[in-house]
């Protein structure tokens, strides 16, 4: 059977790093509060010339280089983002153009922080359905542009960045030992749409708007939703937490990551944590964390890796990949 195999990965971050202490003169907060409640120590913030398209392009180029491929080898780009350069066209098409790619097709996916997990599951279906052979799956965000910088309960939590994977059609035996995407579970429930949203949009206010969040409410639902969807993915694949080599969760809050891993029985040393370095970069957080763990040699070919995310909507999901 056809499997969607990871051939390369890459990431890109804005030049400017903003430390927790840099907020102290802007809003009433402290490094201690931010670290204790979230685990975040710093985040990257995009300059005017750094956009979702430029960061996505840089991450895509890094992923292509690590795959030993060029844009000519790609036939689909799926970009997960909630902060596109423009309302339309899709920022994926802009990245396609920046890469000098004038064949194939490209589109954006919008599932907020779950966007990358949705995009990997979608790319896998395009590959297995025979519509694409090699796909660039990108998560790129500039959340700094939709933050209310006077709201201490949200502005300290988010950061900008991008990460990308190259997925390629490969032959598998249909077993758990195959390389590639092995299982996926996606969920959404719009009952929760007002707990985490942006208060603007083309069809309502005609403005871009700012991120609003009932943090405590999001926290309350996060662990249960994450663990449910992961257990569904485990049972689809016929595995348990003990079979995993690496758990790469969405990087929103260290406390949510720790509580989810504990509830699932995933050992602490198998959990990839980068929230301290990047903050919550929404759809970019999982591929950024992946690129860190690949670059430092933790994630290796043949490892069983679980990706997970939960975000606005709510949306949530998990993907199991043999690297
Ligand atoms: N600095 C200092 N104090 C603050 C700050 C801050 N930056 N922000 C809020 N506070 C205050 C609050 O005003 C409140 O004060 P009060 O008790 O006088 O009212 C107090 O700290 C406690 O606030 P809580 O919101 O109850 O704090 P909590 O422990 O829940 O932590 C947090 C807040 C970090 C937002 C937490 O709720 C959280 O992580 N929630 C989940 C958020 C999340 O994961 N979001 C991303 C989802 S993914 C996506 O799609 C974007």
py3Dmol code that shows the C-alpha trace and the ligand (Angstrom):
import py3Dmol

protein = """\
ATOM      1  CA  UNK A   1       0.000   0.000   0.000  1.00  0.00           C
ATOM      2  CA  UNK A   2       0.984   3.634  -0.524  1.00  0.00           C
ATOM      3  CA  UNK A   3       2.399   5.405   2.545  1.00  0.00           C
ATOM      4  CA  UNK A   4       3.180   9.125   2.989  1.00  0.00           C
ATOM      5  CA  UNK A   5       6.802   9.021   4.109  1.00  0.00           C
ATOM      6  CA  UNK A   6       8.687  11.948   5.682  1.00  0.00           C
ATOM      7  CA  UNK A   7      11.595  12.833   3.406  1.00  0.00           C
ATOM      8  CA  UNK A   8      12.675  16.165   4.888  1.00  0.00           C
ATOM      9  CA  UNK A   9      11.941  18.799   7.513  1.00  0.00           C
ATOM     10  CA  UNK A  10      12.850  22.409   8.164  1.00  0.00           C
ATOM     11  CA  UNK A  11      11.955  25.542  10.095  1.00  0.00           C
ATOM     12  CA  UNK A  12      12.331  29.313  10.128  1.00  0.00           C
ATOM     13  CA  UNK A  13      12.070  31.875  12.903  1.00  0.00           C
ATOM     14  CA  UNK A  14      11.919  35.681  12.878  1.00  0.00           C
ATOM     15  CA  UNK A  15      15.206  37.401  13.746  1.00  0.00           C
ATOM     16  CA  UNK A  16      13.909  39.189  16.866  1.00  0.00           C
ATOM     17  CA  UNK A  17      13.635  37.318  20.178  1.00  0.00           C
ATOM     18  CA  UNK A  18      11.361  38.785  22.839  1.00  0.00           C
ATOM     19  CA  UNK A  19      12.074  37.613  26.411  1.00  0.00           C
ATOM     20  CA  UNK A  20       9.428  37.558  29.140  1.00  0.00           C
ATOM     21  CA  UNK A  21      11.185  40.456  30.856  1.00  0.00           C
ATOM     22  CA  UNK A  22      10.563  42.588  27.739  1.00  0.00           C
ATOM     23  CA  UNK A  23       6.819  42.595  28.607  1.00  0.00           C
ATOM     24  CA  UNK A  24       7.395  43.977  32.087  1.00  0.00           C
ATOM     25  CA  UNK A  25       7.303  47.603  30.975  1.00  0.00           C
ATOM     26  CA  UNK A  26       4.331  47.037  28.610  1.00  0.00           C
ATOM     27  CA  UNK A  27       1.698  45.241  30.718  1.00  0.00           C
ATOM     28  CA  UNK A  28       1.414  44.241  34.383  1.00  0.00           C
ATOM     29  CA  UNK A  29       3.166  40.884  34.308  1.00  0.00           C
ATOM     30  CA  UNK A  30       6.413  39.193  35.319  1.00  0.00           C
ATOM     31  CA  UNK A  31       8.845  36.603  34.016  1.00  0.00           C
ATOM     32  CA  UNK A  32       7.993  34.493  37.067  1.00  0.00           C
ATOM     33  CA  UNK A  33       4.211  34.500  36.344  1.00  0.00           C
ATOM     34  CA  UNK A  34       4.699  33.604  32.675  1.00  0.00           C
ATOM     35  CA  UNK A  35       7.206  30.799  33.357  1.00  0.00           C
ATOM     36  CA  UNK A  36       5.188  29.318  36.208  1.00  0.00           C
ATOM     37  CA  UNK A  37       1.805  29.358  34.391  1.00  0.00           C
ATOM     38  CA  UNK A  38       2.986  28.466  30.883  1.00  0.00           C
ATOM     39  CA  UNK A  39       6.647  27.375  30.732  1.00  0.00           C
ATOM     40  CA  UNK A  40       7.303  30.102  28.125  1.00  0.00           C
ATOM     41  CA  UNK A  41      10.619  31.988  28.464  1.00  0.00           C
ATOM     42  CA  UNK A  42      10.880  33.696  25.076  1.00  0.00           C
ATOM     43  CA  UNK A  43       9.218  33.918  21.652  1.00  0.00           C
ATOM     44  CA  UNK A  44      10.246  35.216  18.211  1.00  0.00           C
ATOM     45  CA  UNK A  45       8.380  38.236  16.854  1.00  0.00           C
ATOM     46  CA  UNK A  46       8.240  39.083  13.141  1.00  0.00           C
ATOM     47  CA  UNK A  47       9.544  42.407  11.814  1.00  0.00           C
ATOM     48  CA  UNK A  48       7.586  44.270   9.110  1.00  0.00           C
ATOM     49  CA  UNK A  49       9.505  42.475   6.351  1.00  0.00           C
ATOM     50  CA  UNK A  50       8.871  39.025   7.880  1.00  0.00           C
ATOM     51  CA  UNK A  51       5.468  37.596   6.980  1.00  0.00           C
ATOM     52  CA  UNK A  52       3.637  34.270   7.038  1.00  0.00           C
ATOM     53  CA  UNK A  53       4.645  33.866   3.376  1.00  0.00           C
ATOM     54  CA  UNK A  54       8.336  34.724   3.878  1.00  0.00           C
ATOM     55  CA  UNK A  55       8.686  32.512   6.967  1.00  0.00           C
ATOM     56  CA  UNK A  56       6.777  29.710   5.244  1.00  0.00           C
ATOM     57  CA  UNK A  57       9.014  30.032   2.199  1.00  0.00           C
ATOM     58  CA  UNK A  58      12.166  29.835   4.355  1.00  0.00           C
ATOM     59  CA  UNK A  59      10.879  26.755   6.210  1.00  0.00           C
ATOM     60  CA  UNK A  60       9.911  25.135   2.892  1.00  0.00           C
ATOM     61  CA  UNK A  61      13.375  25.787   1.429  1.00  0.00           C
ATOM     62  CA  UNK A  62      14.998  24.246   4.526  1.00  0.00           C
ATOM     63  CA  UNK A  63      12.736  21.173   4.270  1.00  0.00           C
ATOM     64  CA  UNK A  64      13.485  20.804   0.535  1.00  0.00           C
ATOM     65  CA  UNK A  65      17.218  21.037   1.206  1.00  0.00           C
ATOM     66  CA  UNK A  66      17.061  18.382   3.920  1.00  0.00           C
ATOM     67  CA  UNK A  67      15.091  16.162   1.503  1.00  0.00           C
ATOM     68  CA  UNK A  68      17.646  16.694  -1.268  1.00  0.00           C
ATOM     69  CA  UNK A  69      14.864  17.991  -3.517  1.00  0.00           C
ATOM     70  CA  UNK A  70      13.870  21.229  -5.255  1.00  0.00           C
ATOM     71  CA  UNK A  71      10.481  22.875  -5.779  1.00  0.00           C
ATOM     72  CA  UNK A  72      10.391  21.198  -9.207  1.00  0.00           C
ATOM     73  CA  UNK A  73       9.916  17.860  -7.395  1.00  0.00           C
ATOM     74  CA  UNK A  74       6.840  19.005  -5.426  1.00  0.00           C
ATOM     75  CA  UNK A  75       3.281  18.770  -6.745  1.00  0.00           C
ATOM     76  CA  UNK A  76       1.227  20.080  -3.824  1.00  0.00           C
ATOM     77  CA  UNK A  77       1.705  22.675  -1.057  1.00  0.00           C
ATOM     78  CA  UNK A  78      -0.637  22.602   1.942  1.00  0.00           C
ATOM     79  CA  UNK A  79      -0.155  25.572   4.252  1.00  0.00           C
ATOM     80  CA  UNK A  80      -1.714  25.552   7.719  1.00  0.00           C
ATOM     81  CA  UNK A  81      -2.212  29.113   8.945  1.00  0.00           C
ATOM     82  CA  UNK A  82      -4.673  31.439  10.660  1.00  0.00           C
ATOM     83  CA  UNK A  83      -2.598  34.509   9.831  1.00  0.00           C
ATOM     84  CA  UNK A  84      -2.450  34.585   6.006  1.00  0.00           C
ATOM     85  CA  UNK A  85      -0.695  37.452   4.220  1.00  0.00           C
ATOM     86  CA  UNK A  86      -4.009  38.429   2.617  1.00  0.00           C
ATOM     87  CA  UNK A  87      -7.641  37.333   2.940  1.00  0.00           C
ATOM     88  CA  UNK A  88      -7.034  35.875  -0.511  1.00  0.00           C
ATOM     89  CA  UNK A  89      -5.305  34.495  -2.526  1.00  0.00           C
ATOM     90  CA  UNK A  90      -4.158  31.635  -0.336  1.00  0.00           C
ATOM     91  CA  UNK A  91      -0.710  32.293   1.149  1.00  0.00           C
ATOM     92  CA  UNK A  92       0.212  28.777  -0.048  1.00  0.00           C
ATOM     93  CA  UNK A  93      -0.029  30.099  -3.616  1.00  0.00           C
ATOM     94  CA  UNK A  94       2.243  33.021  -2.711  1.00  0.00           C
ATOM     95  CA  UNK A  95       4.778  30.560  -1.258  1.00  0.00           C
ATOM     96  CA  UNK A  96       4.441  28.444  -4.422  1.00  0.00           C
ATOM     97  CA  UNK A  97       5.327  31.544  -6.485  1.00  0.00           C
ATOM     98  CA  UNK A  98       8.225  32.508  -4.170  1.00  0.00           C
ATOM     99  CA  UNK A  99       9.647  29.004  -4.664  1.00  0.00           C
ATOM    100  CA  UNK A 100       9.478  29.511  -8.443  1.00  0.00           C
ATOM    101  CA  UNK A 101       6.988  26.659  -8.709  1.00  0.00           C
ATOM    102  CA  UNK A 102       4.463  27.112 -11.528  1.00  0.00           C
ATOM    103  CA  UNK A 103       3.075  23.591 -11.721  1.00  0.00           C
ATOM    104  CA  UNK A 104       0.963  21.544  -9.302  1.00  0.00           C
ATOM    105  CA  UNK A 105      -1.387  23.210  -6.825  1.00  0.00           C
ATOM    106  CA  UNK A 106      -1.418  24.882  -3.412  1.00  0.00           C
ATOM    107  CA  UNK A 107      -4.006  25.784  -0.787  1.00  0.00           C
ATOM    108  CA  UNK A 108      -4.344  27.017   2.811  1.00  0.00           C
ATOM    109  CA  UNK A 109      -5.958  25.101   5.684  1.00  0.00           C
ATOM    110  CA  UNK A 110      -7.488  26.846   8.657  1.00  0.00           C
ATOM    111  CA  UNK A 111      -7.853  24.844  11.851  1.00  0.00           C
ATOM    112  CA  UNK A 112      -5.996  27.307  14.117  1.00  0.00           C
ATOM    113  CA  UNK A 113      -3.473  25.481  16.358  1.00  0.00           C
ATOM    114  CA  UNK A 114      -4.575  22.092  14.994  1.00  0.00           C
ATOM    115  CA  UNK A 115      -3.837  23.273  11.453  1.00  0.00           C
ATOM    116  CA  UNK A 116      -0.592  21.358  10.974  1.00  0.00           C
ATOM    117  CA  UNK A 117      -2.067  18.072  12.221  1.00  0.00           C
ATOM    118  CA  UNK A 118      -5.062  18.585   9.887  1.00  0.00           C
ATOM    119  CA  UNK A 119      -2.658  19.431   7.031  1.00  0.00           C
ATOM    120  CA  UNK A 120      -0.536  16.292   7.497  1.00  0.00           C
ATOM    121  CA  UNK A 121      -3.683  14.126   7.589  1.00  0.00           C
ATOM    122  CA  UNK A 122      -4.959  15.883   4.437  1.00  0.00           C
ATOM    123  CA  UNK A 123      -1.666  15.603   2.549  1.00  0.00           C
ATOM    124  CA  UNK A 124      -1.599  11.886   3.437  1.00  0.00           C
ATOM    125  CA  UNK A 125      -5.015  11.430   1.792  1.00  0.00           C
ATOM    126  CA  UNK A 126      -3.915  13.298  -1.374  1.00  0.00           C
ATOM    127  CA  UNK A 127      -0.846  11.049  -1.598  1.00  0.00           C
ATOM    128  CA  UNK A 128      -2.706   7.809  -0.895  1.00  0.00           C
ATOM    129  CA  UNK A 129      -5.492   8.900  -3.292  1.00  0.00           C
ATOM    130  CA  UNK A 130      -2.915   9.333  -6.058  1.00  0.00           C
ATOM    131  CA  UNK A 131      -3.478  13.086  -6.539  1.00  0.00           C
ATOM    132  CA  UNK A 132       0.036  14.019  -5.420  1.00  0.00           C
ATOM    133  CA  UNK A 133       3.388  12.256  -5.038  1.00  0.00           C
ATOM    134  CA  UNK A 134       5.378  14.805  -3.071  1.00  0.00           C
ATOM    135  CA  UNK A 135       3.785  17.361  -0.778  1.00  0.00           C
ATOM    136  CA  UNK A 136       5.207  20.299   1.142  1.00  0.00           C
ATOM    137  CA  UNK A 137       3.210  20.557   4.366  1.00  0.00           C
ATOM    138  CA  UNK A 138       3.876  23.898   6.039  1.00  0.00           C
ATOM    139  CA  UNK A 139       2.701  25.535   9.253  1.00  0.00           C
ATOM    140  CA  UNK A 140       3.464  29.261   9.296  1.00  0.00           C
ATOM    141  CA  UNK A 141       2.118  31.987  11.564  1.00  0.00           C
ATOM    142  CA  UNK A 142       2.549  35.629  12.493  1.00  0.00           C
ATOM    143  CA  UNK A 143       0.249  35.716  15.541  1.00  0.00           C
ATOM    144  CA  UNK A 144       2.013  38.893  16.728  1.00  0.00           C
ATOM    145  CA  UNK A 145      -0.110  40.717  14.114  1.00  0.00           C
ATOM    146  CA  UNK A 146      -3.434  39.647  15.678  1.00  0.00           C
ATOM    147  CA  UNK A 147      -2.501  40.094  19.344  1.00  0.00           C
ATOM    148  CA  UNK A 148      -3.928  42.820  21.551  1.00  0.00           C
ATOM    149  CA  UNK A 149      -0.607  44.022  22.989  1.00  0.00           C
ATOM    150  CA  UNK A 150      -2.455  45.636  25.918  1.00  0.00           C
ATOM    151  CA  UNK A 151      -4.063  42.341  27.009  1.00  0.00           C
ATOM    152  CA  UNK A 152      -1.651  40.609  29.370  1.00  0.00           C
ATOM    153  CA  UNK A 153      -3.751  37.446  29.447  1.00  0.00           C
ATOM    154  CA  UNK A 154      -2.993  36.724  25.763  1.00  0.00           C
ATOM    155  CA  UNK A 155      -0.080  38.819  24.465  1.00  0.00           C
ATOM    156  CA  UNK A 156       2.556  36.955  26.493  1.00  0.00           C
ATOM    157  CA  UNK A 157       1.500  33.533  25.187  1.00  0.00           C
ATOM    158  CA  UNK A 158       2.097  33.605  21.433  1.00  0.00           C
ATOM    159  CA  UNK A 159       4.995  33.809  18.990  1.00  0.00           C
ATOM    160  CA  UNK A 160       5.779  33.751  15.262  1.00  0.00           C
ATOM    161  CA  UNK A 161       7.528  31.117  13.144  1.00  0.00           C
ATOM    162  CA  UNK A 162       7.207  28.382  10.549  1.00  0.00           C
ATOM    163  CA  UNK A 163       8.010  24.701  10.059  1.00  0.00           C
ATOM    164  CA  UNK A 164       7.646  22.322   7.134  1.00  0.00           C
ATOM    165  CA  UNK A 165       7.782  18.674   6.141  1.00  0.00           C
ATOM    166  CA  UNK A 166       8.209  17.029   2.746  1.00  0.00           C
ATOM    167  CA  UNK A 167       5.946  13.978   2.492  1.00  0.00           C
ATOM    168  CA  UNK A 168       6.582  11.536  -0.335  1.00  0.00           C
ATOM    169  CA  UNK A 169       4.678   8.504  -1.651  1.00  0.00           C
ATOM    170  CA  UNK A 170       6.407   5.256  -0.639  1.00  0.00           C
ATOM    171  CA  UNK A 171       5.547   1.559  -0.631  1.00  0.00           C
ATOM    172  CA  UNK A 172       4.453  -0.011   2.635  1.00  0.00           C
ATOM    173  CA  UNK A 173       3.311  -3.471   3.686  1.00  0.00           C
ATOM    174  CA  UNK A 174       0.302  -2.041   5.515  1.00  0.00           C
ATOM    175  CA  UNK A 175       1.773  -2.813   8.919  1.00  0.00           C
ATOM    176  CA  UNK A 176       2.828  -0.751  11.915  1.00  0.00           C
ATOM    177  CA  UNK A 177       6.485  -1.214  10.960  1.00  0.00           C
ATOM    178  CA  UNK A 178       5.987   0.784   7.704  1.00  0.00           C
ATOM    179  CA  UNK A 179       7.575   4.212   7.485  1.00  0.00           C
ATOM    180  CA  UNK A 180       5.139   7.101   6.953  1.00  0.00           C
ATOM    181  CA  UNK A 181       1.776   8.283   8.278  1.00  0.00           C
ATOM    182  CA  UNK A 182       0.171   5.288  10.020  1.00  0.00           C
ATOM    183  CA  UNK A 183      -2.984   6.665  11.647  1.00  0.00           C
ATOM    184  CA  UNK A 184      -4.843   9.941  12.169  1.00  0.00           C
ATOM    185  CA  UNK A 185      -7.877  11.187  14.110  1.00  0.00           C
ATOM    186  CA  UNK A 186      -9.360  14.664  13.647  1.00  0.00           C
ATOM    187  CA  UNK A 187     -12.137  16.359  15.640  1.00  0.00           C
ATOM    188  CA  UNK A 188     -13.904  19.702  15.910  1.00  0.00           C
ATOM    189  CA  UNK A 189     -16.802  21.105  17.932  1.00  0.00           C
ATOM    190  CA  UNK A 190     -18.105  24.612  17.242  1.00  0.00           C
ATOM    191  CA  UNK A 191     -19.994  24.788  20.551  1.00  0.00           C
ATOM    192  CA  UNK A 192     -16.733  26.182  21.879  1.00  0.00           C
ATOM    193  CA  UNK A 193     -16.194  28.811  19.158  1.00  0.00           C
ATOM    194  CA  UNK A 194     -16.413  31.783  21.559  1.00  0.00           C
ATOM    195  CA  UNK A 195     -13.739  30.508  23.971  1.00  0.00           C
ATOM    196  CA  UNK A 196     -10.856  31.218  21.599  1.00  0.00           C
ATOM    197  CA  UNK A 197     -11.437  33.418  18.561  1.00  0.00           C
ATOM    198  CA  UNK A 198     -10.421  36.535  16.641  1.00  0.00           C
ATOM    199  CA  UNK A 199     -12.936  39.392  16.924  1.00  0.00           C
ATOM    200  CA  UNK A 200     -12.780  40.441  13.274  1.00  0.00           C
ATOM    201  CA  UNK A 201     -13.100  39.044   9.788  1.00  0.00           C
ATOM    202  CA  UNK A 202     -13.888  39.942   6.166  1.00  0.00           C
ATOM    203  CA  UNK A 203     -17.575  38.975   6.368  1.00  0.00           C
ATOM    204  CA  UNK A 204     -18.360  40.548   9.749  1.00  0.00           C
ATOM    205  CA  UNK A 205     -16.330  43.589  10.762  1.00  0.00           C
ATOM    206  CA  UNK A 206     -14.280  43.994   7.614  1.00  0.00           C
ATOM    207  CA  UNK A 207     -11.206  44.183   9.859  1.00  0.00           C
ATOM    208  CA  UNK A 208      -8.543  41.651  10.813  1.00  0.00           C
ATOM    209  CA  UNK A 209      -9.403  41.739  14.531  1.00  0.00           C
ATOM    210  CA  UNK A 210      -7.605  40.614  17.684  1.00  0.00           C
ATOM    211  CA  UNK A 211      -7.253  37.271  19.420  1.00  0.00           C
ATOM    212  CA  UNK A 212      -9.566  36.769  22.414  1.00  0.00           C
ATOM    213  CA  UNK A 213      -9.380  33.812  24.762  1.00  0.00           C
ATOM    214  CA  UNK A 214     -11.000  32.491  27.904  1.00  0.00           C
ATOM    215  CA  UNK A 215      -7.762  30.828  28.971  1.00  0.00           C
ATOM    216  CA  UNK A 216      -9.173  28.965  31.953  1.00  0.00           C
ATOM    217  CA  UNK A 217     -11.998  27.483  29.813  1.00  0.00           C
ATOM    218  CA  UNK A 218      -9.545  26.373  27.110  1.00  0.00           C
ATOM    219  CA  UNK A 219      -7.327  24.784  29.745  1.00  0.00           C
ATOM    220  CA  UNK A 220     -10.299  22.952  31.280  1.00  0.00           C
ATOM    221  CA  UNK A 221     -11.154  21.171  28.004  1.00  0.00           C
ATOM    222  CA  UNK A 222      -7.641  20.725  26.584  1.00  0.00           C
ATOM    223  CA  UNK A 223      -6.347  17.668  28.433  1.00  0.00           C
ATOM    224  CA  UNK A 224      -9.531  15.585  28.016  1.00  0.00           C
ATOM    225  CA  UNK A 225      -9.844  16.359  24.309  1.00  0.00           C
ATOM    226  CA  UNK A 226      -6.167  15.713  23.602  1.00  0.00           C
ATOM    227  CA  UNK A 227      -6.088  12.395  25.444  1.00  0.00           C
ATOM    228  CA  UNK A 228      -9.366  11.199  23.796  1.00  0.00           C
ATOM    229  CA  UNK A 229      -8.111  11.784  20.281  1.00  0.00           C
ATOM    230  CA  UNK A 230      -4.742  10.213  21.040  1.00  0.00           C
ATOM    231  CA  UNK A 231      -6.378   7.111  22.497  1.00  0.00           C
ATOM    232  CA  UNK A 232      -8.497   6.857  19.316  1.00  0.00           C
ATOM    233  CA  UNK A 233      -5.291   7.053  17.256  1.00  0.00           C
ATOM    234  CA  UNK A 234      -3.583   4.397  19.411  1.00  0.00           C
ATOM    235  CA  UNK A 235      -6.503   2.002  18.973  1.00  0.00           C
ATOM    236  CA  UNK A 236      -6.608   2.658  15.193  1.00  0.00           C
ATOM    237  CA  UNK A 237      -2.926   1.677  14.987  1.00  0.00           C
ATOM    238  CA  UNK A 238      -3.154  -1.105  17.590  1.00  0.00           C
ATOM    239  CA  UNK A 239      -0.431   0.377  19.801  1.00  0.00           C
ATOM    240  CA  UNK A 240      -0.038   1.720  23.335  1.00  0.00           C
ATOM    241  CA  UNK A 241       1.895   4.671  24.774  1.00  0.00           C
ATOM    242  CA  UNK A 242       4.795   2.300  25.527  1.00  0.00           C
ATOM    243  CA  UNK A 243       5.372   1.748  21.772  1.00  0.00           C
ATOM    244  CA  UNK A 244       6.040   5.448  21.116  1.00  0.00           C
ATOM    245  CA  UNK A 245       9.538   6.813  20.671  1.00  0.00           C
ATOM    246  CA  UNK A 246       8.518  10.499  20.691  1.00  0.00           C
ATOM    247  CA  UNK A 247       5.495  12.584  21.634  1.00  0.00           C
ATOM    248  CA  UNK A 248       5.476  15.951  19.828  1.00  0.00           C
ATOM    249  CA  UNK A 249       2.494  17.902  21.172  1.00  0.00           C
ATOM    250  CA  UNK A 250       1.205  21.355  20.275  1.00  0.00           C
ATOM    251  CA  UNK A 251       3.260  23.812  22.295  1.00  0.00           C
ATOM    252  CA  UNK A 252       0.675  26.008  24.043  1.00  0.00           C
ATOM    253  CA  UNK A 253       1.400  25.476  27.700  1.00  0.00           C
ATOM    254  CA  UNK A 254       3.850  23.229  29.555  1.00  0.00           C
ATOM    255  CA  UNK A 255       1.205  22.371  32.143  1.00  0.00           C
ATOM    256  CA  UNK A 256      -1.185  21.079  29.425  1.00  0.00           C
ATOM    257  CA  UNK A 257       1.646  19.062  27.840  1.00  0.00           C
ATOM    258  CA  UNK A 258       2.695  17.533  31.175  1.00  0.00           C
ATOM    259  CA  UNK A 259      -0.873  16.698  32.243  1.00  0.00           C
ATOM    260  CA  UNK A 260      -1.675  15.076  28.868  1.00  0.00           C
ATOM    261  CA  UNK A 261       1.521  12.983  28.849  1.00  0.00           C
ATOM    262  CA  UNK A 262       0.893  11.874  32.436  1.00  0.00           C
ATOM    263  CA  UNK A 263      -2.730  10.884  31.745  1.00  0.00           C
ATOM    264  CA  UNK A 264      -1.629   8.885  28.679  1.00  0.00           C
ATOM    265  CA  UNK A 265       1.289   7.226  30.492  1.00  0.00           C
ATOM    266  CA  UNK A 266       3.896   8.700  28.138  1.00  0.00           C
ATOM    267  CA  UNK A 267       7.304   8.892  29.829  1.00  0.00           C
ATOM    268  CA  UNK A 268       8.613  12.427  30.385  1.00  0.00           C
ATOM    269  CA  UNK A 269      11.851  11.784  28.454  1.00  0.00           C
ATOM    270  CA  UNK A 270       9.833  10.981  25.297  1.00  0.00           C
ATOM    271  CA  UNK A 271       8.084  14.375  25.259  1.00  0.00           C
ATOM    272  CA  UNK A 272       9.484  17.091  22.962  1.00  0.00           C
ATOM    273  CA  UNK A 273       9.039  20.512  24.591  1.00  0.00           C
ATOM    274  CA  UNK A 274       9.905  23.783  22.818  1.00  0.00           C
ATOM    275  CA  UNK A 275       7.255  26.074  24.310  1.00  0.00           C
ATOM    276  CA  UNK A 276      10.026  27.660  26.412  1.00  0.00           C
ATOM    277  CA  UNK A 277      11.816  28.798  23.221  1.00  0.00           C
ATOM    278  CA  UNK A 278       8.968  29.651  20.841  1.00  0.00           C
ATOM    279  CA  UNK A 279       5.813  30.296  22.901  1.00  0.00           C
ATOM    280  CA  UNK A 280       2.595  29.202  21.217  1.00  0.00           C
ATOM    281  CA  UNK A 281       3.123  29.534  17.453  1.00  0.00           C
ATOM    282  CA  UNK A 282      -0.253  27.941  16.620  1.00  0.00           C
ATOM    283  CA  UNK A 283      -0.039  25.874  13.397  1.00  0.00           C
ATOM    284  CA  UNK A 284       3.752  26.290  13.339  1.00  0.00           C
ATOM    285  CA  UNK A 285       4.324  24.831  16.809  1.00  0.00           C
ATOM    286  CA  UNK A 286       4.363  21.106  15.948  1.00  0.00           C
ATOM    287  CA  UNK A 287       6.659  21.392  12.880  1.00  0.00           C
ATOM    288  CA  UNK A 288       8.950  23.785  14.802  1.00  0.00           C
ATOM    289  CA  UNK A 289       9.192  21.266  17.659  1.00  0.00           C
ATOM    290  CA  UNK A 290       9.796  18.466  15.140  1.00  0.00           C
ATOM    291  CA  UNK A 291      12.611  20.374  13.476  1.00  0.00           C
ATOM    292  CA  UNK A 292      14.329  20.982  16.825  1.00  0.00           C
ATOM    293  CA  UNK A 293      14.144  17.286  17.779  1.00  0.00           C
ATOM    294  CA  UNK A 294      15.310  16.170  14.315  1.00  0.00           C
ATOM    295  CA  UNK A 295      18.191  18.674  14.290  1.00  0.00           C
ATOM    296  CA  UNK A 296      19.459  17.633  17.746  1.00  0.00           C
ATOM    297  CA  UNK A 297      19.350  13.947  16.761  1.00  0.00           C
ATOM    298  CA  UNK A 298      16.493  12.817  19.008  1.00  0.00           C
ATOM    299  CA  UNK A 299      14.049  11.891  16.203  1.00  0.00           C
ATOM    300  CA  UNK A 300      15.673   9.375  13.839  1.00  0.00           C
ATOM    301  CA  UNK A 301      14.571   7.360  10.835  1.00  0.00           C
ATOM    302  CA  UNK A 302      12.306   4.518  11.952  1.00  0.00           C
ATOM    303  CA  UNK A 303      11.156   6.196  15.200  1.00  0.00           C
ATOM    304  CA  UNK A 304       7.448   6.107  16.064  1.00  0.00           C
ATOM    305  CA  UNK A 305       6.328   9.725  16.527  1.00  0.00           C
ATOM    306  CA  UNK A 306       2.968  10.990  17.751  1.00  0.00           C
ATOM    307  CA  UNK A 307       1.871  14.522  16.760  1.00  0.00           C
ATOM    308  CA  UNK A 308      -1.025  16.184  18.565  1.00  0.00           C
ATOM    309  CA  UNK A 309      -2.732  19.585  18.646  1.00  0.00           C
ATOM    310  CA  UNK A 310      -5.776  21.383  20.004  1.00  0.00           C
ATOM    311  CA  UNK A 311      -6.950  24.901  19.248  1.00  0.00           C
ATOM    312  CA  UNK A 312      -9.643  27.435  18.400  1.00  0.00           C
ATOM    313  CA  UNK A 313     -12.996  26.097  17.233  1.00  0.00           C
ATOM    314  CA  UNK A 314     -12.358  23.914  19.136  1.00  0.00           C
ATOM    315  CA  UNK A 315     -10.405  21.725  16.750  1.00  0.00           C
ATOM    316  CA  UNK A 316      -8.157  18.885  17.832  1.00  0.00           C
ATOM    317  CA  UNK A 317      -6.393  15.891  16.369  1.00  0.00           C
ATOM    318  CA  UNK A 318      -3.482  13.453  16.388  1.00  0.00           C
ATOM    319  CA  UNK A 319      -1.295  11.829  13.739  1.00  0.00           C
ATOM    320  CA  UNK A 320       0.977   8.823  14.189  1.00  0.00           C
ATOM    321  CA  UNK A 321       4.055   8.720  11.929  1.00  0.00           C
ATOM    322  CA  UNK A 322       6.929   6.296  11.614  1.00  0.00           C
ATOM    323  CA  UNK A 323       9.801   8.664  10.770  1.00  0.00           C
TER     324      UNK A 323
END
"""
ligand_1 = """\
51
LIG
N 0.703 38.232 34.073
C 0.276 38.306 35.335
N -0.970 37.976 35.690
C -1.804 37.555 34.729
C -1.408 37.466 33.389
C -0.090 37.824 33.064
N 0.412 37.767 31.830
N -2.440 37.008 32.649
C -3.463 36.826 33.504
N -3.092 37.154 34.758
C -3.862 37.103 35.985
C -5.349 37.086 35.744
O -5.846 38.391 35.517
C -5.854 36.471 37.013
O -5.909 37.472 38.000
P -7.145 37.493 39.064
O -7.009 36.203 39.803
O -6.837 38.709 39.863
O -8.370 37.585 38.228
C -4.750 35.503 37.418
O -3.596 35.902 36.664
C -5.077 34.053 37.116
O -5.614 33.992 35.791
P -6.054 32.636 35.135
O -6.531 32.918 33.764
O -6.957 31.899 36.071
O -4.653 31.900 35.108
P -4.345 30.438 34.669
O -3.599 29.756 35.726
O -5.551 29.757 34.099
O -3.308 30.672 33.481
C -3.339 30.678 31.078
C -3.710 31.410 32.351
C -1.831 30.549 31.027
C -3.838 31.447 29.879
C -3.969 29.274 31.121
O -5.323 29.360 31.403
C -3.807 28.543 29.814
O -2.714 28.187 29.426
N -4.922 28.235 29.149
C -4.890 27.517 27.912
C -4.450 28.452 26.842
C -4.102 27.732 25.607
O -3.612 26.638 25.622
N -4.368 28.408 24.533
C -3.975 27.969 23.297
C -4.889 27.001 22.701
S -4.342 26.770 21.153
C -4.945 27.929 20.066
O -5.777 27.579 19.267
C -4.451 29.339 20.039
"""
view = py3Dmol.view(width=600, height=400)
view.addModel(protein, "pdb")
view.setStyle({"model": 0}, {"cartoon": {"style": "trace"}})
view.addModel(ligand_1, "xyz")
view.setStyle({"model": 1}, {"stick": {}})
view.zoomTo()
view.show()
